[in-house]
């Protein structure tokens, strides 16, 4: 019975806190690329988050496969991910984007992103695009710069 207060307390947590998860929930065989306007920002730990609003006629950028990708300390083949990237099949215009922890964003020297900015993200959503429109970012594209978010810069 001593666990019951914990379960009640956990159930009372905001959805975002209960939904925090690792990489295993995401389909890493199907990278998605999203680009749009930042509607809102939470620049906080456990990881920064954006709400990204896609244009109504969203399509992948023509230059996507040729964009430069920085090296990360983790073994990530960014060029292959870009070449394989797809647009989402679901039609949600607003996506929650999970970025890296603030310490990693600082290591990459990513300035806090402001609402209204245009950004691109390459990452992964849930298997078969089920559930909420959430993307876990592997790479972030801001102001002509690309940042790897899986690990520190190489």
Secondary structure, DSSP 4 states (H G I P E B T S, - for coil): -TTHHHHHHHHHS-HHHHT---GGGB-TTS-EEEEEEEEEEE--SS--EEEEEE-TT----TTGGGS----BSS---HHHHHHH-B--SS--SEEEEE---HHHHHHTTPPPP-TT-EEEEEEE-BGGG-SS-EEEEEEEEETTEEEE-SS-B-
